Amino acid sequence: MPNPAPVTPDAPAAIRMPLLTQQWLDLAFIHWAVEPGVVAGLLPRGTVPDTHDGVTYVGLVAFRMHRVGWLRLPGVPYLGTFPETNVRLYSVDAHGRRGVVFRSMDASRLIPVVMGRVGFRLPYLWSRMAVRTDGDTVTYTSSRRWPGPRGAGSRVTVRTGERIEEPTELEHFLTARWGMHNAFFGGPEPLAYLPNHHPRWPLHRAELVTCEETLVTAAGLPAPSDAPVSVLYSPGVPVRLGRPARPAGILTP
């Protein structure tokens, strides 16, 4: 693998013709450090774990998806608006593109779950979910319905703190991710890269008040044995997703 591209807090390229638009709101970023060898076998062929100071990370990211829209059409208010909680890993490919790999994506709307699974081959799962705000605390709950394991879920509460004026290198590494790696296509070389673009993250310190979850182990990862190394909150950003690029970097038709 070549050297990874630099970690940049701002998106490296604009997306003028988005495939999808959406907003990611009320995000809680919870991360545990793991040795790269623990997760290497869970990444798509053509990627390796992305590391910071020799360590990679497992992320549990809970948020509200808001008004998903196709192309430049207006976002959909009901079917395109729902809670979501992801378990993700950190990856880099042969072009040095840093990204994320989703191990699970729990969402509360069945139709978007089916579309994500069939149309994009993403690991979407249908769950009962809620996001509730009470003063400076936000609580995210989920309980999996389909396809399983049924009942896998989470209850996470964070207390938001002060705005981070200068995020650390690690905080940029964990949040400034400008694409995902996934097997969007069939064939012998299925790996592709889906870029995204959004404003620089507004990040806040956060205290993890409650974290009861079985999503990490349900995603095929060891249960966290230590406290998270990073807990962050963001009020959110508007997002544009580009078309998947095949391994050679050529956009799909």
N, C-alpha and C positions, 0 to 999 in steps of 0.2 A: 504494500500500500504506500502511496506517496504521502508526503507530509500533509496533514489536514490544513484546510484553509483557516485563516485567522478567525478567532471568535470576535464578532463585531456586534455591538449593541443595536446598530441600525441595519435594516435589510440591505443586502449587497446589490440587489437589482429590483427595479420596478416591475410590476405585473400589469401591463396595459390592457390585456384582454383576459380577465379572470374567468376561470371555469366555475368557481363558486365564490360568493361573498357571504359574510357572516360577522357576528360579533361574539367575542369571548368575554364573559362578564363574571365578576365576583370569583376570581380564581384563587384557590389555595394550592400552593406548590409545596409538596412534602417529599423530601429526598433522603435516602439512605445510601451510604457508601458501600460498594461491594468490589471484590477483586474481579478484574476483567475475565478471568477464566471461568468464573461462576456463570456468566451470562453469554459467553461467546457462542455456545451451541444453540442459543435461542434466537440469534440474529439471522436474517436472510443471507443466503450465499452471495458473496460479493461485498459483504460489509464485515467490519470488525468493531469491537467495542471502542467507542471514543473515550478518551481518558483525560483527566486533569490531575497533574502531579502523580501519574501512575495508577490512579483510581478511577473507576467508573461508578455509575449511580443507577439506582432504581427510583423512579418517580411515581408518586401517586398524586394526580392532578384532578381536582374537583372544581367544577365551574358551571355556569349557565351558558348554553348555546342559545344565541338570539338571532332570529330572523335569517335563517339560511336562504340564500337565493342563488339561482342559476344564472351564469353569464352576468349581464348587467340588469337583469330583471329585479324588481323589488323583492326584498326578503319576505318569506312566508311567515305570517304572525303565529299560527298555531302549530302546524306540522314542523315548521322550522325553528321552533322555540321550545327548549327542553333542558333539564339538568343532564349533565354528563360527568362521568368519572373515569379517568384513564389510568392504566398502569403502563409505563413506558420505559424504554431503555435508550441508550445513547450510542449512536453509530457513526461510522465514517466509511466512505466507499473508495473505490480505486481512483476516483477523480479528486479525492480530498474533500468531498462535500460532506459536511457535518449534518446530521439529522437525528430524528428520533425513530424508534421502532415501537409500535404499539403492540403490547401483549394482550390487552383487553380494553374495550371501550363500552362501558355501560351507559345506556341512554334510556329515557323513559317513553319515547315515541316509537311504536312498532314499525310504522312505515319507513321512517328514516333508517331504522336498524336494518330492515330487509334490504333497502336500497344500498346501504353501505356495504353489507355483506356480499350482495350479488353484483352490484355495479363496480365496486372498488376493491373487493376481496379484503375488506378490513374486518378486524375481529370485533364487530359490534355485537352487543348483547342487550336484550330487552330486560329492563329492571324497573321496579317501583322506586321512585326517587323523589327527593324534595331538597330545596335549598331555602333556609329560613334565616333571616337577619334579625338580631335583637340587640340594639345599641351597637357596640363595637365587636360583637361576636357574630360569626356566621357558622351555621350548622348544615352539613351535607349528609344526607342519608340515602342508602341504596340497598335494595334486596333483589337479587337476580331472579328473573322469571324463566327466560328461555335464551339460548338452548341449555345453559347450565355451566357449572354445577348449580342447580337450583338452591337458592338461599344464600349463596355467596354474596357478601355485601360489606357495607361500611357505615360507620357513624363517626364523622369527623367534625370537630368544632375548633375553630381558630379565633383568637382575639387579635384584631388588627392594631398595629402600632404606628409609629411615625413613618413618614415617607423617607425612602432611602435616596439621598441626593447623589451619592457616588457608589453604585453597586460594586462589590468585589469582583475579582476575576472569576471566582467560582459561581457567584450569582449570575453573572452574564453567561457563563458556560451552561448553566442549568436552564436558563429561560430564553436566551437569544438563539433560538433554533429556527432556521429559515427553510426547513423542508422535512419531509418524512421519507424513509425508505420502506418500500413494500413490494410484494409480488403482485403488481396490478395485472400483469399479462401472463399468459401461458407460455409454453415452449421451454427450451433448454436454458434460456437466460432470462428469467422472469423479472429480475430486479429492476425497479424503476424508482425515480425520485420525484416527489410532488413538492414544488416550491410554494412558499407562502410569503406574504408581505404584510406588515402592519407597522404602526408607529412604535417607537421605542417604548418598552414596557414601563409603566408607572408602578414601581415596586414599593412595598411597605414591609417593615418588620412584622412578624406575627408570632404569637404564642400558641402552641398546640395544647388546647385545653383537654380535648378528648380525641383518641384515635383507636377505635375498635374496628378492625377490618380483617377480612379473609380474602380480599381481592388479589393481594400479592401472591399468596400460595396458590390460589385458583388459576393464576396466570403462569404457573409452572416454575415459580421462583421460591427460594428458601424464605421462610418467615423471618422478618427483621428481628434480630436479637438485641439490637441497641437502639437508643433514641435516634430520631432523625438528625442528620448533620445540618439540615437547612429547612426552615419553614418560612415561607414568604406568602404575601397576599398581594393581589393586584385588582383594582376596580375594573380593569379590562381594556380591550382595544378592538377597533374594527379590523377585519382581516380579509385579504384577497388571496385565493388559492389559484395557482397556475395549473397548466396541463402537465400530466406526468411526462417526465423525460426518461427515455430508455437508457441503458447503461452507457451507450456511446454519447449521451448528451443530446440526442436528436428528439425533438418534441414529437409526440404522436400526432397523426393526422387529425 
